[in-house]
Amino acid sequence: MRKSAVAAMLASLALISVPGAALAHTRLVSSTPAANATVPAANARSINLVFNERVIASTLKVDLAMTGMPGMNDHPPMKVAFSSMMGKDGKSVMLMPKRALAAGTYQVSWSAAGTDTHRMGGQFSFTVR
């Protein structure tokens, strides 16, 4: 009986001593433009994403779509072509639209996996005026 209590205590200590990073998932910590921001067209030449940890580059997937246009109701999402560049830190990525972003609302959708290999994802919107 005593051995099982000691074993249970050791197992509990082992679980709480696991570093937090091993339990963390990839998440977006900031973006430029920021979520829900309204920016002038001159400030929307690129979209920068910063994650809480290094992402496995082969798992990173990002989509950029125009979801709203001034004067148009029921605007269907239109994909926006861009090139991308991963930062040297492995935690950031820059999206460079092939054409200047026109006035409207845009949505960025992303998914990626970090060191734990669990794919996480999210989305946010911003407006260009």
C-alpha atoms as an extended CHARMM CRD file, in Angstrom:
* protein
*
       129  EXT
         1         1  MET       CA              0.0000000000        0.0000000000        0.0000000000  PROA      1               0.0000000000
         2         2  ARG       CA              2.7630000000        2.4030000000        0.9350000000  PROA      2               0.0000000000
         3         3  LYS       CA              4.6560000000        1.7350000000       -2.3320000000  PROA      3               0.0000000000
         4         4  SER       CA              1.5810000000        2.6190000000       -4.4130000000  PROA      4               0.0000000000
         5         5  ALA       CA              1.1460000000        5.9200000000       -2.5380000000  PROA      5               0.0000000000
         6         6  VAL       CA              4.7890000000        6.8340000000       -3.1730000000  PROA      6               0.0000000000
         7         7  ALA       CA              4.4430000000        5.8550000000       -6.8450000000  PROA      7               0.0000000000
         8         8  ALA       CA              1.3180000000        7.9900000000       -7.2110000000  PROA      8               0.0000000000
         9         9  MET       CA              3.0700000000       10.9520000000       -5.5850000000  PROA      9               0.0000000000
        10        10  LEU       CA              6.0950000000       10.5760000000       -7.8770000000  PROA      10              0.0000000000
        11        11  ALA       CA              3.8280000000       10.3600000000      -10.9270000000  PROA      11              0.0000000000
        12        12  SER       CA              2.0220000000       13.5350000000       -9.8450000000  PROA      12              0.0000000000
        13        13  LEU       CA              5.3100000000       15.3680000000       -9.3400000000  PROA      13              0.0000000000
        14        14  ALA       CA              6.5120000000       14.2500000000      -12.7560000000  PROA      14              0.0000000000
        15        15  LEU       CA              3.3700000000       15.6150000000      -14.4100000000  PROA      15              0.0000000000
        16        16  ILE       CA              3.5610000000       19.0310000000      -12.7790000000  PROA      16              0.0000000000
        17        17  SER       CA              7.2750000000       19.3590000000      -13.5070000000  PROA      17              0.0000000000
        18        18  VAL       CA              6.7770000000       19.0130000000      -17.2880000000  PROA      18              0.0000000000
        19        19  PRO       CA              7.8550000000       22.3240000000      -18.8340000000  PROA      19              0.0000000000
        20        20  GLY       CA              4.9690000000       24.5360000000      -19.9570000000  PROA      20              0.0000000000
        21        21  ALA       CA              6.3400000000       24.7290000000      -23.4920000000  PROA      21              0.0000000000
        22        22  ALA       CA              5.7940000000       21.0110000000      -23.9320000000  PROA      22              0.0000000000
        23        23  LEU       CA              2.1070000000       21.5250000000      -23.2340000000  PROA      23              0.0000000000
        24        24  ALA       CA              1.6840000000       24.7260000000      -25.2510000000  PROA      24              0.0000000000
        25        25  HSD       CA              0.1320000000       24.9480000000      -28.6800000000  PROA      25              0.0000000000
        26        26  THR       CA              0.9750000000       27.3250000000      -31.4830000000  PROA      26              0.0000000000
        27        27  ARG       CA             -0.9940000000       30.5580000000      -31.2530000000  PROA      27              0.0000000000
        28        28  LEU       CA             -0.8770000000       33.9150000000      -32.9350000000  PROA      28              0.0000000000
        29        29  VAL       CA              0.3600000000       36.5330000000      -30.4630000000  PROA      29              0.0000000000
        30        30  SER       CA              0.2880000000       39.5980000000      -32.7300000000  PROA      30              0.0000000000
        31        31  SER       CA             -0.3130000000       40.7910000000      -36.2450000000  PROA      31              0.0000000000
        32        32  THR       CA              0.2200000000       43.9280000000      -38.2890000000  PROA      32              0.0000000000
        33        33  PRO       CA             -2.3720000000       45.1100000000      -39.1570000000  PROA      33              0.0000000000
        34        34  ALA       CA             -3.8540000000       44.0690000000      -35.8310000000  PROA      34              0.0000000000
        35        35  ALA       CA             -7.1380000000       42.1910000000      -35.5770000000  PROA      35              0.0000000000
        36        36  ASN       CA            -10.1060000000       44.5220000000      -36.1420000000  PROA      36              0.0000000000
        37        37  ALA       CA             -7.8200000000       47.4470000000      -37.0470000000  PROA      37              0.0000000000
        38        38  THR       CA             -8.6140000000       49.9990000000      -39.7410000000  PROA      38              0.0000000000
        39        39  VAL       CA             -5.5160000000       51.0910000000      -41.6380000000  PROA      39              0.0000000000
        40        40  PRO       CA             -4.7880000000       53.3950000000      -44.5800000000  PROA      40              0.0000000000
        41        41  ALA       CA             -3.8950000000       51.6040000000      -47.8160000000  PROA      41              0.0000000000
        42        42  ALA       CA             -0.3050000000       52.8570000000      -47.5120000000  PROA      42              0.0000000000
        43        43  ASN       CA              0.0570000000       50.8330000000      -44.2750000000  PROA      43              0.0000000000
        44        44  ALA       CA             -1.3200000000       47.6220000000      -45.7830000000  PROA      44              0.0000000000
        45        45  ARG       CA              1.5440000000       46.7200000000      -48.0970000000  PROA      45              0.0000000000
        46        46  SER       CA              2.3020000000       43.6190000000      -46.0280000000  PROA      46              0.0000000000
        47        47  ILE       CA              0.7060000000       41.5430000000      -43.2980000000  PROA      47              0.0000000000
        48        48  ASN       CA              2.9510000000       40.3110000000      -40.4980000000  PROA      48              0.0000000000
        49        49  LEU       CA              2.0770000000       37.3980000000      -38.2270000000  PROA      49              0.0000000000
        50        50  VAL       CA              3.9610000000       36.5820000000      -35.0160000000  PROA      50              0.0000000000
        51        51  PHE       CA              3.4820000000       33.2760000000      -33.1920000000  PROA      51              0.0000000000
        52        52  ASN       CA              4.2710000000       32.2850000000      -29.6040000000  PROA      52              0.0000000000
        53        53  GLU       CA              6.7420000000       29.6130000000      -30.7170000000  PROA      53              0.0000000000
        54        54  ARG       CA              8.7060000000       28.4350000000      -33.7270000000  PROA      54              0.0000000000
        55        55  VAL       CA              6.3810000000       26.9060000000      -36.2930000000  PROA      55              0.0000000000
        56        56  ILE       CA              7.2120000000       23.9620000000      -38.4870000000  PROA      56              0.0000000000
        57        57  ALA       CA              7.4180000000       25.7400000000      -41.8470000000  PROA      57              0.0000000000
        58        58  SER       CA              5.9440000000       22.8330000000      -43.8000000000  PROA      58              0.0000000000
        59        59  THR       CA              2.7830000000       22.9890000000      -41.6540000000  PROA      59              0.0000000000
        60        60  LEU       CA              2.1410000000       26.7240000000      -42.0280000000  PROA      60              0.0000000000
        61        61  LYS       CA             -0.8970000000       27.5440000000      -44.1730000000  PROA      61              0.0000000000
        62        62  VAL       CA             -2.2020000000       31.0850000000      -44.5660000000  PROA      62              0.0000000000
        63        63  ASP       CA             -5.0840000000       32.4160000000      -46.6570000000  PROA      63              0.0000000000
        64        64  LEU       CA             -5.9140000000       36.0590000000      -47.3110000000  PROA      64              0.0000000000
        65        65  ALA       CA             -9.3540000000       36.9790000000      -48.6320000000  PROA      65              0.0000000000
        66        66  MET       CA            -11.2250000000       40.2120000000      -49.2720000000  PROA      66              0.0000000000
        67        67  THR       CA            -14.5540000000       39.7770000000      -47.4960000000  PROA      67              0.0000000000
        68        68  GLY       CA            -16.1190000000       43.1990000000      -47.9130000000  PROA      68              0.0000000000
        69        69  MET       CA            -15.9790000000       46.0170000000      -50.4310000000  PROA      69              0.0000000000
        70        70  PRO       CA            -17.3860000000       49.5380000000      -49.9640000000  PROA      70              0.0000000000
        71        71  GLY       CA            -20.7760000000       49.8950000000      -51.6400000000  PROA      71              0.0000000000
        72        72  MET       CA            -21.2940000000       46.1640000000      -52.2050000000  PROA      72              0.0000000000
        73        73  ASN       CA            -23.6850000000       44.1610000000      -50.0610000000  PROA      73              0.0000000000
        74        74  ASP       CA            -23.2000000000       40.3820000000      -49.9290000000  PROA      74              0.0000000000
        75        75  HSD       CA            -19.6500000000       40.5220000000      -51.2180000000  PROA      75              0.0000000000
        76        76  PRO       CA            -18.4410000000       36.9310000000      -51.6520000000  PROA      76              0.0000000000
        77        77  PRO       CA            -14.9110000000       36.3130000000      -50.2920000000  PROA      77              0.0000000000
        78        78  MET       CA            -12.2300000000       36.7870000000      -52.9470000000  PROA      78              0.0000000000
        79        79  LYS       CA             -8.8160000000       35.1860000000      -52.4310000000  PROA      79              0.0000000000
        80        80  VAL       CA             -5.9130000000       37.6060000000      -52.5530000000  PROA      80              0.0000000000
        81        81  ALA       CA             -2.6710000000       36.3640000000      -54.1020000000  PROA      81              0.0000000000
        82        82  PHE       CA              0.4760000000       36.9340000000      -52.0460000000  PROA      82              0.0000000000
        83        83  SER       CA              3.9880000000       35.6930000000      -51.5430000000  PROA      83              0.0000000000
        84        84  SER       CA              5.2950000000       34.9500000000      -48.0680000000  PROA      84              0.0000000000
        85        85  MET       CA              8.5580000000       34.9160000000      -46.2120000000  PROA      85              0.0000000000
        86        86  MET       CA              9.2610000000       33.1340000000      -42.9240000000  PROA      86              0.0000000000
        87        87  GLY       CA             11.2770000000       35.1350000000      -40.4030000000  PROA      87              0.0000000000
        88        88  LYS       CA             14.7080000000       33.8810000000      -39.3450000000  PROA      88              0.0000000000
        89        89  ASP       CA             13.3260000000       33.3750000000      -35.8310000000  PROA      89              0.0000000000
        90        90  GLY       CA             10.8300000000       30.7920000000      -37.1350000000  PROA      90              0.0000000000
        91        91  LYS       CA              8.0910000000       32.5600000000      -35.1750000000  PROA      91              0.0000000000
        92        92  SER       CA              7.0520000000       35.1500000000      -37.7460000000  PROA      92              0.0000000000
        93        93  VAL       CA              5.8610000000       35.2890000000      -41.3240000000  PROA      93              0.0000000000
        94        94  MET       CA              5.3530000000       38.2140000000      -43.6960000000  PROA      94              0.0000000000
        95        95  LEU       CA              2.6550000000       38.1380000000      -46.3690000000  PROA      95              0.0000000000
        96        96  MET       CA              3.2620000000       40.4000000000      -49.3610000000  PROA      96              0.0000000000
        97        97  PRO       CA              0.1670000000       40.8620000000      -51.5530000000  PROA      97              0.0000000000
        98        98  LYS       CA              0.9040000000       40.7320000000      -55.2920000000  PROA      98              0.0000000000
        99        99  ARG       CA             -1.1980000000       43.9110000000      -55.7380000000  PROA      99              0.0000000000
       100       100  ALA       CA             -1.9730000000       46.8090000000      -53.4340000000  PROA      100             0.0000000000
       101       101  LEU       CA             -4.9180000000       46.0590000000      -51.1590000000  PROA      101             0.0000000000
       102       102  ALA       CA             -7.9880000000       48.0360000000      -52.2020000000  PROA      102             0.0000000000
       103       103  ALA       CA            -10.3330000000       49.6210000000      -49.6840000000  PROA      103             0.0000000000
       104       104  GLY       CA            -12.3760000000       46.9220000000      -47.9880000000  PROA      104             0.0000000000
       105       105  THR       CA            -12.3850000000       44.2760000000      -45.2900000000  PROA      105             0.0000000000
       106       106  TYR       CA             -9.9110000000       41.3980000000      -45.3040000000  PROA      106             0.0000000000
       107       107  GLN       CA             -9.7050000000       38.1290000000      -43.4210000000  PROA      107             0.0000000000
       108       108  VAL       CA             -6.5100000000       36.2380000000      -42.6310000000  PROA      108             0.0000000000
       109       109  SER       CA             -6.9020000000       32.5310000000      -41.8260000000  PROA      109             0.0000000000
       110       110  TRP       CA             -3.9200000000       30.5440000000      -40.5870000000  PROA      110             0.0000000000
       111       111  SER       CA             -2.9960000000       27.1040000000      -39.3540000000  PROA      111             0.0000000000
       112       112  ALA       CA              0.3660000000       25.7930000000      -38.1730000000  PROA      112             0.0000000000
       113       113  ALA       CA              2.0270000000       23.3090000000      -35.8650000000  PROA      113             0.0000000000
       114       114  GLY       CA              4.8540000000       23.9340000000      -33.4370000000  PROA      114             0.0000000000
       115       115  THR       CA              7.1620000000       21.6130000000      -31.5670000000  PROA      115             0.0000000000
       116       116  ASP       CA              4.2740000000       19.5500000000      -30.1910000000  PROA      116             0.0000000000
       117       117  THR       CA              3.1260000000       18.9130000000      -33.8200000000  PROA      117             0.0000000000
       118       118  HSD       CA             -0.5150000000       19.7150000000      -32.9970000000  PROA      118             0.0000000000
       119       119  ARG       CA             -2.0180000000       21.8220000000      -35.7720000000  PROA      119             0.0000000000
       120       120  MET       CA             -3.7210000000       24.9280000000      -34.4450000000  PROA      120             0.0000000000
       121       121  GLY       CA             -5.4180000000       27.7140000000      -36.3600000000  PROA      121             0.0000000000
       122       122  GLY       CA             -7.3770000000       30.9070000000      -36.2390000000  PROA      122             0.0000000000
       123       123  GLN       CA             -8.4840000000       33.9230000000      -38.1790000000  PROA      123             0.0000000000
       124       124  PHE       CA             -8.8200000000       37.6590000000      -37.8520000000  PROA      124             0.0000000000
       125       125  SER       CA            -10.0680000000       40.5600000000      -39.9380000000  PROA      125             0.0000000000
       126       126  PHE       CA             -8.8830000000       44.0800000000      -40.6510000000  PROA      126             0.0000000000
       127       127  THR       CA            -10.1060000000       46.9340000000      -42.8070000000  PROA      127             0.0000000000
       128       128  VAL       CA             -8.2460000000       49.0070000000      -45.3980000000  PROA      128             0.0000000000
       129       129  ARG       CA             -9.5810000000       52.5000000000      -46.0530000000  PROA      129             0.0000000000
